Amino acid sequence: MKTCHQFDTVRAEYEREIGFMLAHSKRHEGRSAAKSSAKQAASTKQRMARALNSHVGRCPECG
């Protein structure tokens, strides 16, 4: 699937944010902060999927 520059930018931003949350979760393993970060990372993955799906539906270059 060919995607536009904006799609790649949005995806990279979300993946960076998810990476930060997962790294925090790994660093603080065993604490409640780790569990919270892992949950936030999972919900951010869902938001990313929704945002990218919506983008593909609206973008003439991607869709």
C-alpha atoms as one frame of an Amber mdcrd trajectory, in Angstrom:
protein
   0.000   0.000   0.000   1.408   3.367  -1.002   1.017   6.012   1.670   1.572
   9.740   1.791   4.049  11.731   3.852   1.430  12.716   6.429   0.461   9.073
   7.035   4.105   8.181   7.669   4.530  11.172   9.982   1.445  10.354  12.056
   2.459   6.699  12.315   6.008   7.591  13.357   4.751   9.944  16.091   2.416
   7.325  17.517   5.071   4.604  17.370   7.570   6.866  19.138   5.060   7.595
  21.899   4.240   3.896  22.261   7.949   3.090  22.436   8.422   5.589  25.262
   5.537   4.080  27.222   6.757   0.516  26.763  10.294   1.487  27.757   8.950
   3.167  30.888   6.933   0.063  31.655  10.003  -2.129  31.282  12.170   0.177
  33.434   9.634   0.207  36.280   8.657  -3.456  36.090   6.730  -4.642  39.113
   5.346  -1.226  40.026   1.924   0.208  39.415   3.503   2.829  37.107   4.634
   0.031  34.791   1.151  -1.437  34.600  -0.321   1.983  33.888   2.211   2.671
  31.130   1.535  -0.704  29.509  -2.201   0.000  29.502  -1.638   3.453  28.023
   0.559   1.945  25.308  -2.195  -0.524  24.397  -4.818   2.224  24.194  -2.440
   4.384  22.160  -2.038   1.522  19.669  -5.812   1.471  19.274  -5.920   5.259
  18.818  -3.153   5.002  16.209  -5.096   2.369  14.280  -8.233   4.512  14.385
  -6.370   7.655  13.306  -4.578   5.927  10.425  -7.739   4.196   9.270  -9.558
   7.519   9.274  -6.682   9.131   7.382  -6.740   6.483   4.663 -10.471   7.013
   4.281 -10.047  10.763   3.733  -6.721  11.024   1.904  -6.882  10.834  -1.915
  -3.215   9.787  -2.112  -3.490   6.926   0.401  -6.988   5.662  -0.308
